Amino acid sequence: MEARANLKYARISPRKMSIVLDLIRNKPVDEAMAILQNTPKAASEYLVKLLKSAVANAENNHSMDVSRLYVSKCYACPGPILKRIRPRAQGRAYRVLKRTSHVTLVLKEKE
């Protein structure tokens, strides 16, 4: 049995998100929450909220024991890219790509 939570269209690049996801993969939920709350990265704010949502899904929808949960899978996929224009010298324009992420977090119970 597994519980999952998804975050769609997060305004942070998947590359930055996956750095923080690597820190919490295969960790117990309480340890993962402590890591996220003490990590000075922008992605950790998104992931604290997502982890709380996944724990709530496990507890309420699947009646799993919260003390035995761990992060089994977590990954970030690229979402749509917002294309913006940055003015440059002599009337030129440079394109700025603002990337988004779709994040999935899966919790399982330890046997």
Backbone as numpy.savetxt, mean C-alpha at the origin, in Angstrom:
# Nx Ny Nz CAx CAy CAz Cx Cy Cz
-7.85 -19.67 4.44 -8.70 -18.49 4.44 -7.81 -17.25 4.44
-8.19 -16.28 3.64 -7.42 -15.04 3.57 -8.36 -13.85 3.51
-7.87 -12.74 4.03 -8.61 -11.47 3.98 -7.76 -10.49 3.20
-8.43 -9.70 2.36 -7.66 -8.76 1.54 -8.29 -7.37 1.58
-7.47 -6.39 1.25 -7.93 -5.01 1.12 -7.20 -4.40 -0.07
-7.91 -3.58 -0.82 -7.35 -2.94 -2.01 -7.38 -1.43 -1.86
-6.36 -0.79 -2.39 -6.31 0.66 -2.47 -6.09 1.01 -3.93
-7.01 1.76 -4.50 -6.92 2.10 -5.93 -6.63 3.59 -6.10
-5.91 3.92 -7.13 -5.63 5.30 -7.55 -4.91 6.11 -6.47
-4.00 5.50 -5.73 -3.20 6.24 -4.74 -2.21 7.14 -5.49
-2.13 8.40 -5.10 -1.29 9.36 -5.82 0.16 9.28 -5.35
0.75 8.10 -5.50 2.16 7.89 -5.20 2.64 6.80 -6.16
3.87 6.89 -6.61 4.34 5.94 -7.62 4.50 4.54 -7.01
4.28 3.50 -7.81 4.41 2.13 -7.30 5.82 1.81 -6.82
6.80 2.47 -7.40 8.19 2.24 -6.99 8.43 2.68 -5.55
7.87 3.84 -5.19 8.01 4.34 -3.82 7.18 3.50 -2.86
6.02 3.03 -3.32 5.15 2.22 -2.49 5.78 0.86 -2.18
6.43 0.25 -3.17 6.98 -1.09 -2.99 8.16 -1.13 -2.03
8.84 0.01 -1.85 9.93 0.08 -0.86 9.39 -0.19 0.53
8.25 0.41 0.86 7.65 0.25 2.18 6.95 -1.12 2.28
6.38 -1.60 1.19 5.73 -2.91 1.21 6.73 -4.03 1.51
7.96 -3.88 1.02 9.00 -4.88 1.29 9.32 -4.98 2.78
9.11 -3.89 3.52 9.40 -3.90 4.96 8.41 -4.74 5.77
7.15 -4.81 5.30 6.11 -5.47 6.10 5.72 -6.85 5.59
6.24 -7.27 4.45 5.87 -8.58 3.90 6.28 -9.70 4.85
5.38 -10.67 5.09 5.58 -11.84 5.96 5.79 -11.49 7.43
5.30 -10.35 7.86 5.40 -9.94 9.27 4.03 -10.09 9.93
3.99 -10.35 11.25 2.71 -10.32 11.97 2.09 -8.93 11.90
0.76 -8.86 12.06 0.04 -7.61 11.87 0.49 -6.53 12.85
0.67 -6.90 14.13 1.07 -5.88 15.11 2.47 -5.35 14.84
3.37 -6.22 14.39 4.73 -5.79 14.06 4.72 -4.92 12.79
3.90 -5.30 11.80 3.79 -4.53 10.56 3.25 -3.13 10.84
2.26 -3.04 11.74 1.69 -1.73 12.09 2.74 -0.86 12.77
3.54 -1.46 13.66 4.60 -0.70 14.34 5.65 -0.21 13.35
5.99 -1.04 12.38 6.97 -0.64 11.36 6.44 0.53 10.54
5.17 0.44 10.14 4.59 1.50 9.31 4.48 2.82 10.06
4.14 2.76 11.35 3.99 3.99 12.11 5.32 4.67 12.40
6.43 3.94 12.29 7.75 4.52 12.55 8.60 4.66 11.30
8.00 4.51 10.14 8.73 4.68 8.88 8.44 6.06 8.30
9.46 6.89 8.11 9.23 8.26 7.61 9.11 8.32 6.09
8.19 7.58 5.53 7.94 7.59 4.09 6.48 7.99 3.85
6.20 8.62 2.72 4.84 9.04 2.41 3.92 7.84 2.21
4.47 6.74 1.73 3.65 5.54 1.47 3.12 4.91 2.74
3.79 5.12 3.86 3.37 4.46 5.10 2.02 4.97 5.59
1.65 6.22 5.28 0.33 6.74 5.66 -0.78 5.98 4.94
-0.60 5.74 3.65 -1.57 4.96 2.89 -1.68 3.54 3.44
-0.52 2.94 3.77 -0.50 1.53 4.15 -1.03 1.28 5.55
-0.91 2.25 6.46 -1.50 2.10 7.79 -3.01 1.96 7.66
-3.60 2.82 6.86 -5.04 2.79 6.64 -5.47 1.49 5.95
-4.69 1.05 4.98 -5.00 -0.18 4.26 -4.88 -1.41 5.15
-3.87 -1.43 6.02 -3.68 -2.56 6.94 -4.83 -2.63 7.95
-5.27 -1.48 8.46 -6.41 -1.46 9.37 -7.67 -1.99 8.68
-7.85 -1.65 7.42 -8.99 -2.12 6.66 -8.95 -3.63 6.46
-7.76 -4.16 6.16 -7.61 -5.60 5.95 -7.86 -6.37 7.25
-7.42 -5.83 8.38 -7.66 -6.47 9.69 -9.15 -6.47 10.00
-9.82 -5.37 9.71 -11.26 -5.29 9.94 -12.01 -6.28 9.05
-11.58 -6.42 7.80 -12.19 -7.40 6.90 -12.02 -8.81 7.43
-10.81 -9.12 7.93 -10.53 -10.46 8.45 -11.39 -10.76 9.67
-11.52 -9.77 10.54 -12.24 -9.96 11.79 -13.75 -10.06 11.56
-14.31 -9.16 10.77 -15.76 -9.07 10.60 -16.31 -9.99 9.51
-15.64 -10.08 8.38 -16.18 -10.84 7.26 -15.81 -12.33 7.30
-14.62 -12.64 7.84 -14.13 -14.02 7.82 -13.97 -14.60 9.22
-14.30 -13.85 10.25 -14.18 -14.24 11.68 -12.85 -14.93 11.98
-11.77 -14.25 11.60 -10.41 -14.76 11.86 -9.90 -14.18 13.17
-8.92 -14.86 13.77 -8.31 -14.42 15.02 -7.25 -13.36 14.70
-7.44 -12.15 15.20 -6.55 -11.02 14.86 -5.13 -11.25 15.37
-4.97 -11.93 16.50 -3.64 -12.12 17.07 -2.78 -13.08 16.25
-3.40 -13.88 15.37 -2.65 -14.85 14.57 -2.48 -14.42 13.12
-2.87 -13.20 12.78 -2.78 -12.73 11.39 -1.37 -12.28 11.04
-1.00 -12.48 9.78 0.26 -11.95 9.26 0.04 -11.51 7.81
0.94 -10.66 7.32 0.84 -10.13 5.95 1.45 -11.17 5.02
0.59 -11.90 4.29 1.11 -12.96 3.42 1.55 -12.42 2.06
0.75 -11.54 1.48 1.11 -10.94 0.18 0.82 -9.45 0.23
1.66 -8.67 -0.41 1.39 -7.24 -0.60 2.17 -6.79 -1.82
1.48 -6.09 -2.70 2.13 -5.64 -3.92 1.46 -4.37 -4.44
2.21 -3.61 -5.22 1.71 -2.37 -5.82 1.83 -2.48 -7.33
0.72 -2.23 -8.03 0.70 -2.23 -9.49 0.51 -0.80 -9.97
1.03 -0.46 -11.14 0.83 0.90 -11.64 -0.61 1.15 -12.06
-1.11 2.31 -11.70 -2.43 2.75 -12.13 -2.29 3.70 -13.31
-3.33 4.44 -13.62 -3.23 5.39 -14.72 -2.25 6.52 -14.40
-1.62 7.04 -15.44 -0.62 8.10 -15.27 -1.25 9.43 -15.68
-1.18 10.41 -14.78 -1.67 11.76 -15.08 -0.56 12.52 -15.80
-0.87 13.04 -16.97 0.14 13.74 -17.76 -0.07 15.24 -17.64
0.95 15.95 -17.18 0.90 17.38 -16.95 2.01 18.06 -17.74
1.86 19.36 -17.96 2.84 20.13 -18.74 3.57 21.10 -17.81
4.89 21.17 -17.98 5.73 22.09 -17.21 6.34 23.10 -18.19
6.09 24.39 -18.00 6.70 25.38 -18.92 8.22 25.44 -18.76
8.90 25.57 -19.89 10.36 25.66 -19.90 10.78 26.89 -20.71
12.08 27.07 -20.86 12.61 28.25 -21.52 12.25 28.28 -23.00
12.14 29.49 -23.55 11.90 29.75 -24.96 10.59 29.14 -25.46
9.58 29.12 -24.61 8.25 28.68 -25.02 8.07 27.18 -25.14
9.06 26.43 -24.74 8.93 24.97 -24.81 8.11 24.46 -23.63
7.66 23.21 -23.74 6.91 22.59 -22.66 7.45 21.18 -22.43
7.71 20.83 -21.17 8.14 19.48 -20.82 6.98 18.75 -20.18
6.88 17.48 -20.44 5.81 16.67 -19.87 6.24 16.14 -18.50
5.33 16.22 -17.53 5.54 15.67 -16.19 4.55 14.53 -16.02
5.05 13.35 -15.65 4.20 12.18 -15.44 3.94 12.01 -13.95
2.68 12.10 -13.55 2.30 11.91 -12.16 1.70 10.52 -12.04
2.44 9.63 -11.42 2.06 8.23 -11.40 1.11 7.89 -10.25
0.28 6.87 -10.47 -0.64 6.40 -9.43 -0.41 4.90 -9.22
-0.93 4.39 -8.10 -0.73 2.99 -7.73 -2.04 2.33 -7.38
-2.11 1.02 -7.63 -3.15 0.16 -7.10 -2.43 -0.81 -6.16
-2.79 -0.81 -4.87 -2.10 -1.61 -3.86 -3.04 -2.70 -3.35
-2.53 -3.91 -3.19 -3.29 -5.03 -2.63 -2.54 -5.58 -1.43
-3.27 -5.83 -0.35 -2.70 -6.36 0.89 -3.51 -7.59 1.28
-2.85 -8.73 1.48 -3.53 -9.98 1.81 -3.03 -10.48 3.16
-3.98 -10.78 4.06 -3.65 -11.31 5.39 -4.08 -12.77 5.48
-3.27 -13.58 6.18 -3.61 -14.97 6.44 -3.40 -15.26 7.92
-4.00 -16.36 8.38 -3.82 -16.80 9.77 -2.69 -17.81 9.84
-1.85 -17.69 10.88 -0.81 -18.68 11.11 -1.44 -19.96 11.64
-0.94 -21.10 11.20 -1.49 -22.37 11.69 -1.00 -22.68 13.09
